[in-house]
Amino acid sequence: MGKYFGTDGIRGRANGVITPELALKVGQAAGLVFRRGEYRHRVVIGKDTRLSGYMIENALVAGFTSVGIDPMLLGPVPTPAVAMLTRSMRADMGVMISASHNAYEDNGIKIFGPDGYKLTDEVEQQIETLLDSDLRPQLAQSAELGRARRVDDVRARYIEFAKLTLPRSLSLDGLRVVVDCANGAGYKVAPEALWELGAEVIAIGVEPDGFNINREVGSTDPQALIRKVKEVRADVGIALDGDADRVLIIDELGRPVNGDQVMAVIAQSWKEDGRLSKAGVVATVMSNLGLERYLDSIGLTLARTNVGDRYVLEHMREHGFNLGGEQSGHIILSDYSTTGDGLISALQVLAVVRRLDKPVSQVCHRFDPVPQILKNVRTTSSDAANADSVRRVIADGEQRLGAGGRLLIRPSGTEPVIRVMGECDDPVLLENVVDSICDAIRTSGRAAAE
């Protein structure tokens, strides 16, 4: 993580961290890094529905045009649509203006390379170096300035792309679907795509006003969707987040289906169809032990990475996997997309529901999650978990849980806490082990402070 770039682009309070000055310089710096020769360079720019999107979009346009790059403005579209259009329009880079599942006060800038993938650490570092330097000597001559234009048929292109991920013969006729678009970037494309595939669509979270993105709607707050699914007796509920790169499924009984279950559904379906490029799935250390056991029972492995979809994707690319994701609902299907795609992930689940002709509650309950406890210990010493006294307690805990359990102790990347996560079939034993580790970390942290 650099001075400006976090794990998912540059993010922060709009007009606080993400100012017009910063956005302008990001446009200039990214433009200079991606200049590859004498031809006209192009950047596609999409955004979600936050009020601050107008300000940041205009500042980015000023930055890119000032270094001779032509911006193509997509308007409000999902993050995966920006990644897809960067490739299909042969652009030199893509930019998404979004803070994903955060409240409207925040915003962010995500940059994709010409291949549609998020930037490597090296390229981010090059951009950061330029951000802190005087760029005036590198600006374009008057005759070489960029020219911005709006792209009209963006939504239709993305809808067609999403539909093509399903077999042509597959129809969603007779399925009643409630889709919650979080008043965000997917508010037009998701209901239209589902309707075109034949579903009966009830849409909520499709009235963005600049302020209500993710507010009491979307994948991070599914209560409104759960109520609507029960009220209209829907077959399934689909919740996207603010930039539509993650998904949460709600079954017909109103119960949430998280990313672990979604990966299990797609993994088995793709295995049966011979579509898995490797006999396994990539997920993070947070995915439930139940997923690992289920995959093992159908002859598949689970590779685990650090928390963050970029780490999942890196492992997938490096080792040739085409299915991966996070418990939070970031599902990466690399045959179709270079980033998480909430709509396409939901369509893959609906295809299995249709094929098996069973209720979503049966299709999407592949395993019982192993009891899991996650506790945060506040401490001023991020090294508290490495003390010898704590290591002894952790080793003792691992021995008590045995081969059927799992412990994960890691400092938070965003706040002064150490996260202690444990899994085991015996909830009482699990509680004892996790509490003893938390106590040891607190004691160690106090000792370090003294």
PASE-514421 format. One line per 2 residues: for each residue x negated, y negated, z of N, C-alpha, C. Coordinates in steps of 0.2 Angstrom, whole numbers. Layout:
# PASE-514421
X/Y/Z/X/Y/Z/X/Y/Z; ... $
END
This chain:
# PASE-514421
-4/6/0/0/0/0/-4/-6/0; -3/-11/-4/-7/-17/-5/-4/-23/-1 $
-7/-29/-3/-4/-35/0/3/-36/-2; 5/-35/-8/11/-37/-11/15/-30/-12 $
12/-25/-15/16/-19/-17/17/-14/-11; 23/-12/-9/24/-7/-4/25/0/-8 $
29/4/-5/29/11/-8/34/11/-14; 38/5/-15/43/5/-20/43/-2/-23 $
37/-4/-26/37/-11/-29/36/-16/-23; 38/-23/-25/37/-28/-20/44/-30/-18 $
45/-30/-11/52/-31/-8/52/-35/-2; 57/-39/-1/57/-43/5/63/-48/4 $
64/-53/9/69/-57/9/69/-62/3; 74/-63/0/75/-67/-6/74/-74/-4 $
69/-78/-7/68/-85/-6/64/-85/1; 62/-80/4/57/-79/9/51/-76/7 $
51/-70/6/45/-66/3/46/-67/-5; 51/-65/-8/52/-65/-15/54/-72/-17 $
50/-76/-18/51/-83/-21/51/-84/-28; 53/-89/-31/52/-90/-38/45/-91/-40 $
41/-94/-36/34/-94/-37/31/-88/-38; 32/-83/-33/30/-76/-33/32/-73/-39 $
38/-73/-41/41/-69/-47/37/-72/-53; 36/-79/-54/33/-81/-59/26/-79/-60 $
22/-78/-55/16/-76/-55/15/-68/-56; 20/-65/-54/21/-57/-55/22/-56/-63 $
26/-60/-66/27/-60/-73/21/-61/-77; 17/-67/-75/11/-68/-78/6/-63/-77 $
5/-61/-71/0/-56/-69/1/-49/-72; 7/-47/-72/9/-40/-75/8/-41/-83 $
10/-46/-85/10/-47/-93/2/-47/-95; -2/-50/-91/-9/-50/-93/-12/-43/-92 $
-10/-39/-87/-13/-33/-86/-11/-28/-92; -4/-29/-94/-2/-24/-100/-3/-27/-107 $
-6/-32/-108/-8/-35/-115/-13/-30/-118; -11/-27/-123/-15/-21/-126/-18/-23/-133 $
-17/-29/-136/-19/-30/-142/-16/-36/-145; -16/-37/-152/-14/-43/-155/-7/-43/-156 $
-3/-38/-156/4/-37/-158/8/-41/-153; 15/-42/-154/19/-45/-150/21/-40/-144 $
20/-42/-138/22/-38/-132/29/-39/-130; 32/-34/-127/39/-34/-125/40/-31/-118 $
44/-34/-114/46/-32/-107/53/-32/-107; 56/-26/-104/63/-26/-103/64/-27/-96 $
69/-31/-94/71/-34/-87/78/-32/-86; 79/-28/-81/86/-26/-78/86/-29/-71 $
93/-29/-68/94/-31/-61/100/-28/-59; 100/-28/-52/107/-26/-49/111/-33/-48 $
116/-33/-43/121/-38/-43/120/-43/-38; 114/-43/-35/113/-48/-30/113/-55/-32 $
115/-60/-28/115/-67/-30/108/-69/-32; 103/-67/-29/96/-70/-30/93/-67/-37 $
97/-62/-40/94/-59/-46/94/-64/-52; 98/-69/-52/98/-75/-57/91/-78/-56 $
90/-80/-50/84/-84/-49/77/-81/-50; 77/-74/-48/71/-70/-49/70/-69/-57 $
76/-67/-60/76/-66/-67/73/-71/-71; 75/-77/-70/73/-83/-73/65/-85/-72 $
63/-84/-66/56/-85/-64/52/-80/-68; 54/-73/-68/50/-68/-71/50/-70/-79 $
55/-72/-82/55/-74/-89/50/-80/-90; 50/-85/-86/45/-90/-87/38/-87/-86 $
37/-83/-82/30/-80/-81/28/-76/-87; 33/-72/-89/31/-67/-95/30/-71/-101 $
35/-76/-103/34/-80/-109/28/-84/-109; 25/-87/-103/20/-91/-102/13/-87/-104 $
13/-81/-104/7/-77/-106/9/-73/-113; 14/-76/-116/15/-73/-123/19/-67/-124 $
23/-65/-119/26/-59/-119/34/-60/-120; 37/-56/-124/44/-57/-126/49/-53/-121 $
52/-56/-116/57/-53/-112/63/-51/-116; 66/-45/-114/72/-43/-117/77/-41/-111 $
82/-45/-110/86/-45/-104/92/-41/-104; 92/-36/-99/97/-31/-100/103/-32/-95 $
103/-37/-91/108/-38/-86/109/-33/-81; 114/-33/-77/115/-28/-72/115/-20/-75 $
110/-16/-73/110/-9/-75/106/-5/-70; 107/1/-70/104/5/-65/96/5/-66 $
92/6/-61/85/7/-61/83/12/-67; 86/18/-67/84/23/-72/86/21/-79 $
91/17/-80/92/14/-86/86/10/-89; 83/6/-84/77/1/-86/72/6/-88 $
70/11/-84/65/16/-86/66/19/-92; 72/21/-94/74/24/-100/73/20/-106 $
76/13/-105/75/9/-111/68/6/-112; 64/6/-107/57/4/-108/54/9/-113 $
56/15/-113/53/20/-117/57/20/-124; 63/19/-124/67/20/-130/66/13/-134 $
65/8/-131/64/1/-135/57/0/-136; 52/5/-135/45/4/-136/42/-2/-133 $
45/-4/-127/42/-9/-123/35/-8/-120; 32/-13/-118/25/-12/-115/26/-11/-108 $
32/-13/-105/33/-12/-98/41/-14/-97; 43/-11/-91/50/-13/-89/50/-16/-82 $
55/-20/-80/55/-23/-73/62/-22/-71; 63/-20/-65/70/-19/-61/69/-24/-55 $
74/-28/-55/75/-33/-50/80/-30/-45; 78/-27/-39/83/-24/-35/79/-23/-28 $
83/-23/-23/81/-20/-16/84/-14/-14; 87/-10/-20/90/-3/-19/95/-3/-14 $
95/0/-8/100/1/-3/100/-5/2; 96/-10/2/96/-15/7/101/-20/6 $
103/-24/11/108/-29/10/106/-34/5; 111/-39/3/110/-43/-2/105/-49/-1 $
103/-50/6/98/-55/7/91/-53/4; 90/-47/4/84/-44/1/84/-44/-6 $
78/-44/-9/77/-42/-16/70/-39/-18; 69/-37/-24/63/-34/-25/61/-33/-32 $
55/-32/-34/53/-31/-41/49/-25/-42; 52/-20/-46/49/-14/-47/47/-14/-55 $
41/-12/-56/38/-12/-63/37/-5/-65; 38/-4/-71/37/2/-75/32/1/-80 $
28/6/-82/23/6/-87/27/8/-94; 24/8/-99/27/9/-106/30/17/-106 $
27/21/-102/30/28/-102/36/29/-97; 38/23/-94/44/23/-90/43/25/-83 $
36/27/-81/35/29/-74/33/22/-70; 34/23/-63/32/17/-59/24/17/-59 $
21/11/-58/14/10/-59/10/14/-54; 4/16/-56/-1/19/-52/-4/14/-47 $
-7/16/-42/-10/12/-37/-15/7/-40; -19/10/-45/-24/6/-48/-21/0/-52 $
-16/1/-56/-13/-4/-60/-10/-9/-55; -7/-7/-49/-4/-12/-44/-10/-16/-42 $
-15/-13/-40/-21/-17/-38/-24/-22/-43; -24/-20/-49/-26/-25/-54/-21/-31/-54 $
-14/-30/-53/-9/-35/-53/-10/-39/-47; -11/-36/-41/-12/-40/-35/-19/-44/-35 $
-24/-42/-38/-30/-46/-39/-28/-53/-43; -25/-52/-49/-23/-58/-53/-18/-62/-49 $
-14/-59/-45/-9/-64/-41/-12/-69/-37; -18/-67/-34/-22/-71/-30/-27/-76/-33 $
-27/-76/-40/-32/-80/-44/-28/-85/-48; -32/-90/-50/-30/-95/-55/-29/-93/-62 $
-23/-92/-64/-21/-89/-71/-21/-94/-76; -21/-101/-75/-21/-106/-80/-25/-105/-86 $
-31/-103/-85/-36/-102/-91/-33/-96/-96; -29/-92/-93/-27/-86/-97/-20/-87/-100 $
-17/-93/-99/-10/-94/-102/-10/-94/-109; -4/-93/-113/-4/-93/-120/-4/-100/-123 $
-7/-100/-129/-7/-107/-132/1/-108/-134; 2/-114/-136/9/-117/-137/12/-112/-142 $
9/-111/-148/12/-107/-153/13/-99/-151; 9/-97/-146/10/-90/-144/14/-88/-138 $
18/-93/-136/23/-92/-130/28/-87/-132; 30/-83/-127/35/-78/-128/42/-81/-129 $
47/-76/-132/53/-78/-133/58/-73/-130; 63/-76/-126/67/-71/-122/74/-70/-126 $
77/-64/-126/83/-63/-128/87/-58/-124; 94/-58/-125/98/-53/-121/99/-47/-126 $
99/-41/-123/101/-35/-127/108/-33/-125; 112/-32/-131/119/-32/-130/122/-25/-128 $
120/-20/-131/123/-13/-130/120/-9/-125; 117/-12/-120/113/-8/-115/117/-3/-112 $
123/-5/-109/127/0/-105/129/6/-110; 131/5/-116/133/10/-121/127/15/-122 $
121/12/-122/115/17/-123/114/21/-117; 115/18/-111/113/22/-105/119/27/-104 $
125/26/-106/131/30/-105/130/36/-110; 128/35/-116/127/40/-121/121/45/-119 $
116/42/-116/110/45/-114/112/50/-108; 116/47/-103/118/51/-97/122/57/-100 $
127/56/-104/131/61/-107/128/67/-110; 122/65/-114/118/70/-118/114/75/-113 $
114/73/-106/111/78/-102/115/84/-101; 122/84/-103/126/90/-102/128/93/-109 $
129/99/-109/131/103/-115/137/99/-118; 137/99/-125/142/95/-129/149/98/-127 $
149/105/-126/156/108/-125/159/107/-118; 155/104/-113/157/103/-107/162/97/-106 $
167/98/-103/172/93/-102/174/93/-94; 175/87/-91/177/86/-84/185/85/-84 $
188/87/-89/196/87/-89/198/90/-83; 203/87/-80/206/90/-74/203/89/-67 $
197/86/-67/193/84/-61/195/77/-59; 197/77/-53/199/70/-50/193/68/-46 $
189/63/-48/183/60/-46/184/53/-43; 182/52/-37/181/45/-34/174/44/-34 $
172/38/-38/165/36/-38/165/29/-34; 160/29/-30/158/23/-26/152/20/-29 $
152/14/-32/146/11/-35/142/6/-31; 144/5/-25/141/1/-20/141/-6/-22 $
146/-8/-26/146/-15/-28/139/-17/-31; 136/-12/-34/129/-13/-37/128/-12/-44 $
122/-10/-46/120/-9/-53/124/-4/-57; 127/1/-54/130/6/-58/138/5/-59 $
140/-2/-57/147/-3/-56/151/-2/-63; 148/-3/-69/151/-2/-75/150/5/-78 $
143/7/-78/142/13/-82/144/19/-79; 144/20/-72/146/26/-69/153/28/-70 $
158/24/-69/165/25/-70/166/27/-77; 163/23/-82/164/24/-89/162/31/-91 $
156/32/-89/153/39/-91/157/45/-89; 160/44/-83/164/50/-80/170/50/-84 $
173/44/-85/180/44/-89/179/47/-96; 173/45/-99/172/47/-106/171/55/-106 $
169/58/-101/168/65/-101/174/69/-99; 180/65/-98/186/68/-97/189/68/-90 $
185/65/-85/187/66/-78/193/60/-77; 197/62/-72/201/57/-69/197/53/-64 $
196/46/-65/192/42/-61/195/37/-57; 194/37/-51/196/32/-46/189/29/-44 $
188/22/-45/182/19/-44/183/14/-38; 178/14/-33/178/9/-28/171/6/-28 $
170/0/-24/163/-3/-24/161/-5/-31; 167/-8/-35/165/-10/-42/167/-17/-43 $
167/-21/-37/169/-28/-38/163/-32/-35; 157/-32/-38/152/-36/-35/153/-44/-35 $
151/-47/-30/152/-54/-30/145/-58/-28; 140/-54/-28/133/-57/-27/131/-56/-20 $
136/-55/-15/135/-54/-8/136/-47/-5; 141/-43/-9/143/-37/-6/140/-31/-8 $
134/-31/-11/131/-25/-13/129/-21/-7; 131/-14/-7/129/-10/-1/133/-11/5 $
138/-16/5/141/-18/11/147/-14/12; 147/-9/17/152/-4/19/154/0/13 $
150/1/8/151/5/2/144/8/1; 144/13/-4/138/16/-7/135/22/-3 $
130/25/-5/127/31/-2/125/30/5; 123/24/7/121/23/14/126/22/19 $
132/21/16/138/20/21/144/23/17; 145/29/18/150/33/14/157/33/17 $
159/30/22/165/30/26/171/29/21; 170/23/17/176/21/13/177/26/7 $
172/29/5/172/35/0/176/41/3; 174/43/9/177/48/12/184/47/13 $
186/41/15/193/40/16/197/40/10; 194/38/4/197/38/-2/198/45/-5 $
193/49/-4/193/56/-7/199/59/-3; 200/58/3/205/62/7/212/59/5 $
212/52/4/219/49/2/221/51/-4; 217/51/-10/220/53/-16/219/61/-18 $
217/64/-13/216/72/-13/211/73/-19; 206/70/-20/201/71/-25/197/77/-25 $
194/79/-30/190/86/-30/183/84/-28; 181/78/-29/174/76/-27/173/69/-26 $
169/67/-22/167/60/-22/160/59/-23; 158/53/-27/151/52/-29/149/45/-26 $
144/44/-22/142/38/-20/135/36/-23; 134/31/-26/128/28/-28/125/23/-23 $
119/21/-24/116/16/-20/116/9/-24; 113/4/-21/113/-2/-25/110/-2/-32 $
105/2/-33/102/2/-40/103/8/-43; 108/12/-40/110/19/-43/105/24/-45 $
99/24/-41/94/29/-42/95/35/-37; 100/34/-32/101/40/-28/108/41/-27 $
110/47/-25/117/49/-25/118/53/-18; 125/52/-16/127/57/-11/134/59/-13 $
135/66/-13/141/69/-15/145/70/-8; 152/69/-9/157/71/-4/161/76/-7 $
162/82/-3/167/87/-5/174/85/-4; 178/90/-7/185/88/-6/188/88/1 $
184/91/6/187/90/13/184/84/16; 180/80/12/178/74/15/171/74/19 $
167/80/17/161/81/20/155/79/16; 150/75/19/145/73/14/140/79/13 $
137/79/6/133/84/4/126/80/2; 121/82/6/115/78/5/110/80/0 $
105/77/-1/100/79/-7/97/86/-7; 96/88/0/94/95/0/99/100/-3 $
105/100/-2/110/104/-5/111/103/-12; 110/97/-14/111/95/-22/105/99/-25 $
99/98/-22/93/101/-25/94/109/-26; 97/112/-20/98/119/-20/103/121/-26 $
108/117/-27/113/119/-32/110/118/-39; 106/113/-40/103/112/-47/98/117/-48 $
94/119/-43/88/124/-43/91/131/-45; 96/133/-42/99/140/-44/102/140/-51 $
106/134/-53/109/134/-59/103/134/-65; 98/130/-64/93/129/-69/89/136/-69 $
88/139/-63/84/145/-63/88/151/-68; 94/151/-67/98/156/-70/98/154/-78 $
98/148/-80/98/146/-87/91/146/-90; 86/148/-86/79/147/-88/76/140/-89 $
79/136/-86/77/129/-87/72/126/-82; 70/130/-77/65/127/-72/58/128/-75 $
54/123/-76/47/123/-79/42/127/-74; 44/127/-68/40/131/-63/45/134/-58 $
43/140/-55/48/143/-51/48/140/-44; 50/134/-44/50/130/-37/53/123/-38 $
53/120/-32/56/113/-31/51/109/-27; 50/102/-29/46/98/-25/51/94/-20 $
49/93/-14/53/89/-9/48/86/-4; 51/82/1/46/79/6/46/83/12 $
42/81/17/41/85/23/48/84/27; 52/80/25/59/79/29/64/84/27 $
63/87/21/68/92/19/69/97/24; 75/99/25/77/104/30/74/111/28 $
72/115/34/69/121/33/74/126/30; 81/125/31/86/129/28/85/129/20 $
83/123/17/82/123/10/77/127/8; 71/127/12/65/131/10/67/139/10 $
71/141/16/73/148/16/78/150/11; 82/145/9/87/147/3/83/148/-3 $
79/143/-5/75/144/-11/71/150/-11; 68/152/-5/64/158/-5/68/164/-6 $
75/164/-4/79/169/-5/81/171/-12; 80/165/-16/82/166/-24/75/166/-28 $
70/167/-24/63/168/-28/60/161/-30; 62/156/-26/58/150/-28/54/147/-22 $
49/143/-24/45/140/-18/48/133/-17; 45/130/-11/47/123/-10/40/120/-8 $
38/115/-13/32/111/-11/34/105/-8; 30/103/-2/32/97/1/27/92/1 $
29/85/0/25/80/0/26/75/5; 22/69/6/24/64/10/31/61/8 $
33/57/13/40/54/12/39/48/7; 44/48/2/44/43/-3/44/47/-10 $
49/44/-14/50/47/-21/44/47/-25; 39/42/-24/33/42/-29/29/47/-28 $
29/50/-21/24/56/-20/27/62/-23; 34/63/-22/37/68/-25/36/69/-33 $
36/63/-36/35/62/-43/28/64/-45; 23/61/-41/16/62/-42/15/70/-42 $
17/73/-37/16/81/-37/20/84/-43; 26/82/-45/29/85/-50/25/85/-57 $
22/79/-58/18/78/-64/12/81/-64; 9/81/-58/2/85/-58/3/92/-58 $
8/95/-56/8/103/-56/14/105/-60; 17/101/-64/22/104/-70/28/106/-67 $
31/103/-62/38/104/-59/43/100/-63; 49/102/-64/54/97/-67/60/96/-63 $
60/98/-56/65/97/-52/62/95/-45; 64/89/-42/62/87/-36/66/82/-33 $
65/80/-26/69/75/-24/68/74/-16; 72/70/-13/72/69/-6/79/70/-3 $
79/72/3/85/73/7/90/67/6; 88/61/5/92/55/5/96/54/-2 $
94/59/-6/98/59/-13/95/56/-19; 88/55/-18/84/53/-24/82/60/-27 $
85/61/-32/84/67/-36/81/66/-43; 75/69/-44/71/68/-50/72/74/-54 $
75/73/-60/75/78/-65/71/76/-71; 65/78/-71/60/75/-76/61/77/-83 $
65/82/-85/67/83/-92/71/77/-95; 74/73/-90/78/68/-93/76/61/-91 $
73/60/-85/72/54/-82/65/54/-78; 62/48/-78/55/47/-75/56/44/-68 $
62/44/-66/63/41/-59/70/44/-56; 72/43/-50/78/46/-48/84/43/-52 $
89/47/-53/95/45/-57/101/48/-53; 105/43/-50/111/46/-46/116/48/-50 $
117/45/-56/123/47/-61/121/54/-64; 115/55/-66/113/61/-70/113/67/-65 $
111/65/-59/111/71/-54/118/73/-52; 122/68/-52/129/70/-50/132/74/-56 $
131/72/-62/133/76/-68/131/83/-68; 125/84/-66/122/91/-65/126/95/-60 $
128/92/-55/132/95/-50/139/97/-52; 142/92/-56/149/93/-58/149/98/-64 $
143/99/-67/143/104/-73/143/111/-69; 140/112/-63/140/118/-60/147/120/-57 $
150/114/-54/157/115/-51/162/117/-57; 161/114/-63/165/116/-68/164/123/-71 $
158/125/-71/156/132/-73/158/137/-68; 157/136/-62/159/141/-57/167/141/-55 $
170/135/-57/177/134/-56/179/136/-49; 175/133/-44/176/134/-37/176/127/-34 $
179/126/-28/179/119/-25/172/117/-23; 171/110/-23/165/108/-22/162/110/-15 $
166/111/-10/164/113/-3/161/120/-3; 163/124/-8/159/130/-9/153/130/-13 $
154/126/-19/148/126/-23/142/122/-20; 144/117/-16/138/113/-13/136/115/-6 $
138/121/-4/136/123/3/132/129/2; 126/128/0/121/134/-1/118/137/5 $
117/133/10/114/135/16/116/131/22; 116/134/28/117/131/34/111/127/36 $
111/121/37/104/117/39/102/120/46; 96/121/46/92/123/53/93/117/57 $
95/118/64/95/112/68/89/108/68; 90/101/67/84/97/66/85/91/71 $
80/89/75/80/83/79/74/78/77; 76/72/76/71/67/75/72/61/80 $
66/60/83/66/55/89/60/50/87; 62/44/88/57/38/87/54/36/94 $
47/36/95/44/34/101/41/27/100; 43/22/103/40/15/102/33/15/106 $
28/13/103/22/13/106/17/8/102; 13/4/106/9/-1/103/3/2/100 $
1/9/101/-5/12/99/-2/17/93; -4/16/87/-2/20/82/-6/27/82 $
-11/27/86/-16/32/87/-14/37/93; -8/35/96/-6/38/102/-5/46/101 $
-3/48/95/-2/55/94/-8/59/93; -14/56/92/-20/59/91/-24/61/97 $
-22/58/103/-25/59/109/-25/67/111; -31/69/114/-32/76/115/-26/79/119 $
-23/75/124/-18/77/129/-11/78/124; -10/74/119/-4/75/115/-5/81/110 $
-11/82/108/-13/87/103/-11/94/107; -13/94/113/-12/100/117/-5/102/118 $
-1/97/119/7/98/120/10/100/113; 7/97/107/10/98/101/8/106/99 $
2/108/101/0/115/99/4/120/103; 5/118/110/10/122/114/17/122/111 $
19/117/108/26/116/105/26/121/99; 21/121/95/21/125/89/21/132/91 $
18/134/96/17/141/98/24/143/101; 28/139/105/34/140/107/39/141/102 $
39/137/97/44/137/91/43/143/87; 36/145/86/35/151/82/35/150/75 $
35/155/71/35/155/64/41/152/61; 47/153/65/53/151/62/55/144/63 $
50/140/66/51/133/68/46/128/64; 47/122/65/43/117/61/42/110/65 $
36/108/66/36/101/69/32/96/64; 34/90/65/31/85/60/31/78/65 $
24/76/66/23/70/70/20/65/65; 23/59/64/20/54/60/21/47/62 $
17/43/61/18/36/62/23/33/57; 27/28/59/31/25/54/27/20/50 $
29/19/43/25/15/39/28/8/40; 34/7/43/37/0/43/38/-3/50 $
38/1/55/39/-2/62/34/2/67; 33/-1/73/28/2/78/31/8/82 $
33/13/78/35/19/81/32/25/78; 32/30/82/29/37/80/35/42/80 $
36/45/74/42/49/73/40/56/74; 45/59/79/44/66/81/50/70/78 $
48/74/73/54/78/70/52/86/72; 57/89/74/57/97/75/63/100/72 $
61/107/70/67/111/67/66/118/70; 71/121/72/71/128/75/78/130/76 $
79/137/75/86/140/76/89/139/83; 85/138/88/87/138/95/87/130/97 $
93/127/97/93/120/98/91/118/105; 92/122/110/90/121/117/82/121/117 $
79/126/115/71/126/114/69/120/111; 72/118/105/70/113/101/70/106/105 $
75/105/108/76/99/112/70/98/117; 69/104/121/63/104/126/57/102/123 $
55/106/117/49/105/114/48/97/111; 53/95/108/53/88/105/52/83/111 $
56/84/116/56/79/122/49/79/125; 46/85/126/39/86/129/34/82/125 $
34/82/118/30/79/114/31/71/114; 37/69/115/39/62/115/36/59/122 $
37/63/127/34/61/134/26/60/134; 23/65/130/16/65/130/13/59/126 $
17/57/121/15/51/116/16/45/120; 22/44/124/23/38/128/17/37/133 $
15/43/137/10/43/142/4/40/139; 2/43/133/-4/42/130/-4/35/127 $
1/32/125/2/25/122/1/20/128; 4/22/134/3/17/140/-5/17/142 $
-8/23/142/-15/24/144/-19/20/139; -18/20/133/-22/16/128/-21/9/129 $
-15/7/131/-14/0/132/-17/-3/138; -18/1/143/-21/-1/149/-29/-1/148 $
END
